[in-house]
Amino acid sequence: MFETLKIYKGREINLESTYETLVQFGYKRVNAVTEEGDFGVRGENIFIFPATLEYPIRVELSNNKVEGIKTIDPISYKTIAEHEICIILPLRDMLRKRIHRARTPRKGESDPIDSFVDIAPSDYVVHLDYGIGRYLGTERVKVKGEFIDHMVIEYKDGGKLYVPFSDLDKVQKYIAFDRRPPKLYRIGSSLWRETKEKARKSAAKVALEILEIQAKRNTIKGVTYSPDTDWQRILEKSFPFAETKDQLKTTDDVKKDMQKPRPMDRLICGDVGYGKTEVALRAAFKAVMDNKQVAILVPTTILAEQHYTTFRHRMKEFPVNIDMLSRFKTGAEQDSIIASLKSGAIDIIIGTHRLLSGDIRFKDLGLVIIDEEQRFGVRHKEALKKLRLVVDILTLTATPIPRTLYLALMGGRDISIIDTPPLERLPVKTHIIEFDDKIISKAIAFETGRKGQVYFVNNLIYGMGKLHRRLEKLFPALRIKIAHGRMGERELEKTMADFIKGNVDVLLSTTIIESGIDIPNANTIIINNADKFGLADLYQLRGRVGRFTRRAFCYLMVDNMRTLTGDIQKRLFTIKKYQELGSGFKIAMQDLQIRGAGNILGTEQHGFINSVGFDFYCRLLRSSIESIKTKMQ
């Protein structure tokens, strides 16, 4: 039967047995219950944060009898709701350990139960042989005298399939881009075989297109860079942090690409703060060592300023001329920079989409680095397509690419994944709260009390002045400044520079800080009206803190928790749920499911993806790529 711990209001419980069961379920006993899997005891209260709930519960006891079961706010400990019963399941991590031991994945295969996001009871899943069903949970079934764990999947008309853990490679979570639930298949129906075959033919067509693009790129002759110089090695040794394994491998991938005759077109995908910029910096320096110019394209002027500062600091010992082109520059300054690019006097230029304007000419452009390409418009992307045919392109993104999509595209595009967090990096503690002056005061006082700085994000410029006055009234001794895109350029530049230097305690800003701002001393972020933000935006904003070894905090504030719609609640609780480092892949897939978002592989494939699920379609695509490659050899 399913393993559960049931606690009923009005009944007695055995405390020692309850604690022992919680430990067996994978929960850990702590002093303060703050995240899923914690439980603690205080007086005659047991605090438990179940994996199935968004908030912790407090079990109130009197002589071992349960007097009350209440959902509580983890910050204020206020009661949110009361219950007659609480059912606690084992943590999914414990389920994975037993194994969404029982089976070792084949070489090159991802963990079947953890391909995108956790599989939970009531989720839709896809079985390779039987199609789409609903996952009910795990059950122990007696087989040949031995009890074996099985996944239980329900199909159309109530049919049930029991899948032993040894066959879990045949099961994936069903993920599609429509909000409507999928149609369940009937066990043994020929309809699934027909649907699967149509999807396979579609995937084969896409695979052929991908490989044709790759073959065309292979016929174009690009720059063949020299092996590393002594200066290259000196620059890399000056990196003040220990590189992660992924950073080193990605750097090696990029260098190998640059030393090949065909143009590089590599995507580096890594979580916020995982070291993509350092990889790009080393590639830029390598290009300059062969007397080539480098253009670094970023989506915002603030990110351009930050990269400009970083590149100049890291290369200050070398004769490399670095400049920046953005709206922060006057007309005369821009004219001078454009002339220097044309003459070759500038080695590395960092700028916004201004770099794609028709008046920009380079003497000898060799490498273009694009930070967050998806944030540029259609016209800019068309200009980048033309560049791809003649120069090396290195694209950086913190918007995570799902693992199976990466595997599927592996045969047609060069992708490097950096998913190892920097040493000593800690997850960001994330809380969902209602707007409350006391909690805000407590959060800001704690951060500034340890000499840290605070982001306070409010995405509506209208009303920022009122909010600014409110914060000043709460904290008259703190230095609080406003930053948003409609400010005068010089004023905005000065405000951001002051914050970076530590001369501002609280920065009240719009999402202008979303991309790339790296300030290790800022480790608390408060996001006002968090229900108005998309999941990707919330994830990027949370990534502004926790970029050093100090514990960081993110507060997602809403006006009234009870008025939030279902989709908004899912967004907020997804961000709260996935706090661990490197969780961007799971968040990306949750975002796709919540928003019912678009056509990653094109309009024609949309229906096929929905009919078999995104994960399964990607596996068909990867299989097709490998098959076509084999035939072409």
Helices and strands as residue ranges (DSSP letters): E 5-8, H 15-24, E 28-29, E 38-42, E 45-48, E 57-62, E 65-72, E 79-83, E 85-88, H 92-98, G 112-114, E 124-127, E 131-143, E 146-154, G 156-158, E 160-164, G 165-170, E 171-173, H 190-219, H 230-237, H 245-258, E 265-270, H 276-289, E 293-297, H 301-314, E 322-325, H 331-343, E 348-351, G 353-356, E 365-371, G 373-375, H 378-388, E 392-397, H 403-409, E 414-418, E 429-434, H 437-449, E 453-457, H 464-474, E 480-483, H 489-501, E 506-509, G 511-513, E 522-527, G 530-532, H 535-542, E 553-558, G 561-563, H 566-577, H 584-595, H 603-612, H 614-632
